[in-house]
Amino acid sequence: MNKRRLYLALPLVLGLSLSTGLAPASSADRNSHKPPATATLADGLLSPLSLAAGRHGLYVTQNFAGILNKVKSNGDPKVLHSSGGPEVGSVSLYKDTVYFSEGAGGMDGQPNEQWIKSLENHRKASPKKIADIAAYEAKRNPDGRITYGFRNVRDQRCLDQIPEGIPGKYKGQVDSHVYATAVDKRSIYVADAGANAILRVDKRSKRVSTVAVLPATSVRITAVMAAGMGLPDCVVGEKYYLEPVPTDVEFGKHGWLYVTSLPGGPEDGSIGALGRVYKVHSGSGKVVQLASGFSGATNLAVSSRGDIYVAEMFGNKISVVKKGYHKPRTFLEATAPGALEIHDNRLYATTQALPDFTGQTPPAGKILKIKLR
């Protein structure tokens, strides 16, 4: 149940799904509608976990390779930036400027670095550093007062019986991992999967501030769960509070931001499909849950009609929550979808976004284009 972040290899969280197998969409989902037609724009990508689409083109990050690409009309990815090692992700666009994150560390005693950078689309120049998100996390730690784990268990003797590797009760730790950005004229909004918060960077002053900390996701421990995880009987019936792990941020109307949450914990469905979609007000910080029941919600896109498309990486599908509804349904079955973007009434999606960590097979990540009805 311990969420050890979505870092360079999205290590243990994704490792759980790799070892247990990805859950297929149900037969009811498969028969619910006619699947949309798709076209493959690019393939052979390594961990394409972030997309941006606009009038200047289509951009994708190969996170674990540390590469930012622009996809040409013939499908060939052009390298715009290579980090030489650190993860590159969180790509977004505003006018003719590309924004992205670059960072590494934060585990096993390594220094945590998480930068927001920008690159002028029409110039051959080096990226500019905008904001040091890891430094803000180290100073402010927005979720530092939040208690995770067995929040309401006060018996230390009970907590002492919890197996090593499952934290019994703890406060939000200092940890930053920028996973997505959204940019407008004045601000860069950041989904920080390590900080469990949505942040704002003022483009003029470069000042970083907290918009909102997402609520912890609670799971009530049953006797079956406790037996399967080696938990003591004293926690049966108690709630375990998981870190929310925001994985995307997109603009809505009237100051609202749309956010996906991939809570820390096993993503094999053994304790339920815990992914959430929230809306967060960029001014007040108010958080409202819109939908739940996603298996690995790693990205979203909002159509002009108000429909919300969600990449369920561990559910092997892209789901849609229609405007006015709260229950998701399957839109397209796809292997390990990673990122979604909508532009000009077309949905762009990356699939096979999880690489073969054994290195035995070549990168197989793809970018799909789907015309929306």
N, C-alpha and C positions, 0 to 999 in steps of 0.2 A: 504494500500500500504506500510505500514511501516514494514520493515523486522526486526523482533526482534530475529534474529539469529536462528541457528540450535542447541540450547542448549539442556540440558539433556532430556527434553521431546520434543525437536524440537517444542517449544510450539505454538506460534500463527501462524507461517507459516504453520505447519502441521495441526493445528486446523482448519484452513480455509478449507482445503480439506476434513477433517473429517466431518465438519458440512454441506458441500455442496454436498458431495458424490464424489467418484472417477470417473473420466471420463472414459468410456469404449473406447476401440479401435474402430475405425470406421469400417463399413461393408466392405469398400474398402480394408482396411488393412487386415481384416480377410480372404478375398478371394484372397489375393495377392500371397500366396505361401502355400505349405504344411508345417504345424508346425513341428518342429523337435521333436524327441523322447527325453523324459526326464526321469531321475531316481532320486528319493529322497534319499539323503544320511543321512540327519538328520532332525528332526523336534522338535517342542515344545520349540523353542528358543525365547527369549525376545529381540526384537529390534536388529536383526543381521544386522548391518549397515556397517560392514567392513569384508573383506575376504583377505586371502593370501594363495597362493598355490605354492608348490615347491616340490623338491625331498624329503624333510624331512617331508612332510605331508600337511594337509589342516588346516588352522587356521581361527577362526571366533571370532568376538567380540559380546557380548551381551551388547550393549552400556549402556542402562538404568539400567541394573543389575550390571554394573561395573565388568564384567567377561570377561576374555580371555580364549578361549577354543582351544584345539587341537582335531580334529575330528578323531576318530579311524577308522580302516577299517570296523568295524561292525556298524559304524554310531553313536556310543556313544561319546558324547563330554566329553573330559577330561579337568578339570579345571587346567590351568597353572598359573593363577593369578586372585585374587579377590581383588578389591580395598576397599571393605567395605563401598562403598557409591559413590565416584566420578565416573564420566563416564569414561569408557575404550573404545577406538576405534582406528581407523587409523592403523590397523595391516599391517605389511609388513615384508618381509624376505630378508636376505642377507646371503648366505651360511648357517651356522648353528645357526644364531642369529635371534631372533624375535624382531621386533621393534613395538612399539605401543605408543599411547598417553593416558594420564590420566589427568583429570581436572574437574573443577567445578567452579561455581560462575560467576561473571561478570554481573549479573542482580540484580536489586533491591538493589543496594548498597553492594552486597556480594563481597568479594575479588575474583579476577579472577586468577585462577591457571591453567596453561596448560603446562604439562611436556611431553617431549619425553623421553621414557624409552626403555631399551633393556633387553632381557632375553636370556641367553644361552640355546639353545634347548636341549642340552645333559646333563645339570647340574640341580640339585635341589638347586636353589639359589634364593635370592630375586632379583627383577628387579633393574637395575642400572639407576640412573638419568643421562640423557645426556644433555638436554638443557631446559631452562626455556623460553618457547615461549611467555608466557604472560608478562614476564619482558621485553622482547624485544619489544613487542607491546606497552607497557607503555612508553618505552623510545623513540621509533622511530615513531610509528603510521604511517606506510607506506602510507596510503591513507588519511592522515590528511589534505592534501591540495586539495583533490578532493571535489567538490561541488555536492551533491546529491539533489534530489527533483526537484523543479522548478528552475533549474539553471539559466534560462534566464529571469525570472520574476523579475523586479526591483521595481515594485510598492508595497511598504510595505502594503498599504491599501488592496491590493488584497490578499497578503499572510496572512494578519490578518483574512480574512474571511474563511480560510481553517479549516475544523472541527478538533477538538482535536483528537489526535491519528494518524493524517496524517501529518508528518513533512513537512512544506512548502519548506524550503531550509536549508541545514545544511552541515557542513564539516564532513569528515570521523571521526568517534569517536574511542576512545581507547577501543578496544574490541577484544579479542582473543578467537577463538574456533577451535582447530586443528581437521580437519575432515578426512584427509588422508595423507599418507606418501608414498614415494618411495625411495629406498635405493640402492646405489651402493658402490663401494670400498671406495670412499672418502667422499661421501656426503649423507645427508638425506634431501630430498626435501619434503616440507610441504605445503599442501593446507590448509590455514587458513581461514575458512569461516567467522570469525569475522573480521579479518584484511583485507579481500578482496584481499589477496596477496598470491603469491607463494614465499616461503622462502627457504633458504638453510642453513643447519647446517653442518659445517665442522666437520667430525667425529674425527679428531685428536685434534683440538684446542677447539672444542665445540662452536666456534663462530657462531652466527646467522647473516644472511644478507638477504636482499630482492633481489629476482630474478626479480619479476615484480608485479605490481599492475594491476589487470584485469580492463578492461574498464567498465564503468557504462553501464547498459542496458537502453535504452531510449524507452519510450512509449508516443505516441502522444494522448493527452486527447481529446476524442470526446464529443459531447453534451450528448450522451447516457451514457458514462462513468461518466461524471460529475454529471448528474442527479442521477445515481445509488449510487454514493459515497458521495453525498451532497456537491460537490465542487462548488465554485462560477463560474459564467459565464465568469469571467475575465481570467480563465485558460484554457478555451476551445480553442483548437488548439495549446496549448503549449506542450512541451515535459516534461515528468517527468523522471528523471534519477534515476534508481534503483541501489542499491548496487549489485555487481555481485555475491558474495557468491561462491567462488570456493569449490567444493565438492570432487574432486579427482585429483590425479596427477599420471601419468604413464609414463614410459620411451618410447621414440621413437628412431629414428636413427639420427645420426649426431648432437647430442646435444639437440634435441628437446624433450620437455615434452608435453604430452597430458593432457588436463585439462577440467573438466566439470564445468559449472556455473549454479547455481540455483538462479536466481535473487530474491532479496527480493520483496515481494508483494503477492497478492492473487494467489494461484496455482490452482484455480478452472477453469481456462480458460477464466474468464470474461474479462481479458485484453490481452488475447492471450497466446500462448505457448511460454514462454520466455527463456527457457533453451538453453544454447549454448555449443558447443565444440570448444575449442581453442587449438592451439599449441603455446608453449612458449619456446623460445630458452634459455637454461640454462646458456649460456655465456653472450649473448648480452641483454637478457631480452625482445627481440622483441616478440610481441603478434600478432598472425594471427588467425582470425576466420575461422573455417573449416566447421561448420554446425550449423543450428539453428532450432527452431520449436519443442523443446522438452518440455514436461510437467513434470517438476520436475526431472531434470537431476542430479542424486545423485551419479553416479559412471560410470566408463567406463573400457573397456578392449580392447586391440589392438592385433589382430591376427598376425601371422607371414606373412600373405599375405597383411597386411596393412588395413584390414577391422576394423572399429571401432564399438564396441557394447556399447550401452548406456542404463542404467537402467532409465526408466521414472517412477518414483515412483507414481506420481499422474496421469499418463496416463495408468497405469495398463498394462505396456508392456515393453519388451526389444526391442529396435530398433537397426538397423545396418546401418551404412554408409559405403557403399562399396568403396574400394580404387578407387580414381579418380572421385568420385561423391561427391556431397554436400547435397543431399536430403536424409533424413532417411526414411527407411521403417520398418514395423513391422517384427521382427524376431520371437518373441514368446509373446503371451498374458500371463500375469502373474500378480497376485495381489500384488500391492505395492512392486515391486522389490527394493532392497536396495543396494546390492553390486555385483560386477562382477570380476572374475579373469579368465585368460586363462592359462592353463598348459597342455603340452603334447597333444595339439590339442583338448582339452576339455574345454568347458566353464562352469565355476562354478558360480552359481547365488543364492543369498538369495532372498526369497519372503516372503510376509506377514511380511515385516520388521517393519511395524507400529503396535505397541501394542494397545490393547483396553485400552484407558486411564481411562475408568470407573472402570477397575478391575473386571468386571463381567464375563469375559471369560479368560481361561488360555492362556499362550503364544502359538502362532501358527506359529512362524517363521520357515522357512524351508531352507535347502540347496539343490539345484538341480544340477545335472551333465548332461551336454548336449554335445554329440559328434559332433564336427564341421565337415562339409562336406569338 
